[in-house]
């Protein structure tokens, strides 16, 4: 690569960070680490009308939780600071003026009402209104007003914007903009179809386009890796780099993350509607609470893993990658052009895989607060053993309670369907089982199983006559891990107590 790799994630603090934004941050992070470069974060908050308190801190906290924090950002290694655009607003005007002076931009004094009226007239004729080369010389701007009039209006305090002159009919062959996108290959755009975007607003703030280009240049960004929705802005951005005489970064436009059902891009509202999170962390607003991956119980490593495979693969069948493996294998040339469908069930599968990788001690520590809230006190050694027995079927630690509640509380009811296994002679068999259990001194799972099965063999009692009613008595249903592991953990006294209760109840 011709210059040191510096890539950025540049979100706007307008609400919670969408999972699509997280994937953009992740791909930038992986690319930077792969090439021993820098991943930095810039807050693009020039649109103060859309600013949401708390959103900026949310972004930092989310990336921290996921383990992909930037090397440079607000308050951290600010080599090219400030990293918050609202604190850089004084410098953008000089670049807008530079484009004015070089003939690449112009002042426009058209009022919002005048443009709305023109838009209505154009649409009434079945056309689309575009502020471009075809009509710019019919409107109120530097093309139709004298230099003296422009100067007078500015000094008079009249509202104006600065627009970029994207196309000149005299350009001829230069009316085509073409480049190579790392993901999409060769792309071309016709200048005559583009509009003259506003670069500087009447409120004295730059638009996204101007601030973005200036900052990417000043912060020495080598590659811009961003979502597909920004592909339509590429010809403008390339034209602006050309107008300034700056070297443009390389561009890569990531595919969209699509809804799990139907068509279209996965939106911030889809999660609440369809019942799965689309935010890394929980978000509270006036509209309510939107769930987050962290609060639901996802491991950050699992979130990183499934996001990496939304639009990228390493060319093998491998699905589970550590962050280090992703860094080693990541290649923008293996990112797909087509959108990637979001699969909530696959996300749970990833979390299941990572849960199985956790050691029983750490899972027990995560489970303990859930038991504490229920007023249940259990010794740590037993809890670790219980976790080891139930974790294989779980996707989340929060599911442990439904899978293990019978270790801590005797059943208060019995599964109706399973109760059909309780026959007329079952109480007598269970009473005999109690006698067997009472005489076992080595109350360990293996020994209990040996003694009980030996008793069954000696008395020619079938497995179904004992095991199903036995489990039903202890658990309340025909579920749970190995039966004799349950017996050992709840102990002899509790086992007999539950058998006696089942005899009375069933």
C-alpha positions, 0 to 999 in steps of 0.5 A: 500500500502506498501510504500508512493505513489509517481508517476511521469510523465516523458516526453521528450521535443521533441515537443508539448505534445500530448493528450495521454501524457496529459492523462498519466499525468492525471491518475498519478495525480488522482492516487497520489491525491486519495492516498494522495501521490506525483505527480512529473514531471521529464524532460527526455532530455538525447537525445539531438539530439531530443531536441526542444527549447520551448517544456519543457516550453510548458509541464509546461504551459499545465499542469498548464492550465489543473489544474494538475501541479506537486507537485515536478519538475524543480525549485519546491520542488526539494526533489530529484533534479535535475529533469532534466535528462541532469543535472543528467548525471554524476551519471548514469555512476556509475550505468552502471559501477556497472552493469558491475562489477556485470556481468549484463552488458558488453562493446560492441565495434561494429561499426555502419557499422559492425552492419548494415552489419550483419543486412543486412546479417541476413535479406537476410536470412529471419531472424531478427537481434537481438543483444542477447545471440545467437550472442553476443559471435561472436561480438566485446565485453567483451565476445570475448575480453580479459580484457586487450584488453577491458581496452586498447580500453577504455583507447585508446578512442575507441567508445563503448556502455554498453549493458545489459545482459538480458539472459544467456542460463544457466539460465534455469527456470530463463529464464522467467520473470513474473509479475502482471501489475495492469491493465493487470494482469499476464504477462510473457516474455521469456528472450531468445526472448529479445535483449541486450539493450544499457544502456550507449551510446558512447557519454557519455549519458545514454539511456532512460532505464538506466536513467529511472530506476535509477531515478525512484529508487532514486526518490522513485517512488512507481508506474509507470503508463505509456502508453501501448507502454512501455509494451515491455520494462517491462522485461528489466526494471524488470531485471535491478531492480533485477540486482541492488537489488532494489525493483521495483515499481508496474507497470500499462500500460494504453491502447492506444488512438486510431484514431477516424476512422480506426485503430492504435494509435492517432498520432501527425499528425492526428489532422491536417489531420482530423481537430481536436486538439491533443495538449492541447495548440497551437504549432508553428513550421517551419511546421506551426501552430497546433491548441490547445484545449485552443486556440479553446475555450475548457474549461480545465475542459472539456478536463480533463473530456473527457480524464479521460473517455478515457480508464476508467469509474467508473462503472456507467452511469455518464459522467460529473465529476469535478476534485475532483470527479475524484480524489475520484472515480479513480481506476486503476483497472477500467482502460480497457485493450483495446484501447479507440477510440478518438471521436472529436464530444464527446469532443465538447459535453463535452465542451458544457456541461461545457459551460452551467455550466458557469455563464452568467457574465463570458461568457460575459467577454469571449465574449467581446474581440471578439466584441471589435475586430469587433469594437462593443461596447455594455453595459455589462448588455445587453451583459450578457442578450444576452449571456444568450439567445444564449449559450444553442446552443453553444459549444464554446464562439467563436460560439456566434458571428454567433448566436448573430451578429444580436443583434449588426448589422442589416442583409444585406441580407435575407435567400433565403429559408426563404424569401419564407415566404414573401408573397404579403400582407406581407409588409402591415402586417409589416407596421401595425406591425410597427404602433403597436410597435410605440404605445408600451411604456413599451418596455419589451419582455413580454409586447411587446409579449402580445400587438402584439399577442393581435393585431393579435387576434383582427384582426384574423391574423395568427401566420405564417403571422407575426412571420416568416416575423418579425423574417426574418426582424430582423435577416435575417433568421429564427433563433435565440432565443425568438423573443420578447427578440430580439426586447427588446434588439435591442430596438424600434427604431432599430426594426422599422428601420429593418422592414422598410428596409425589406419592401423596400428590400423584 
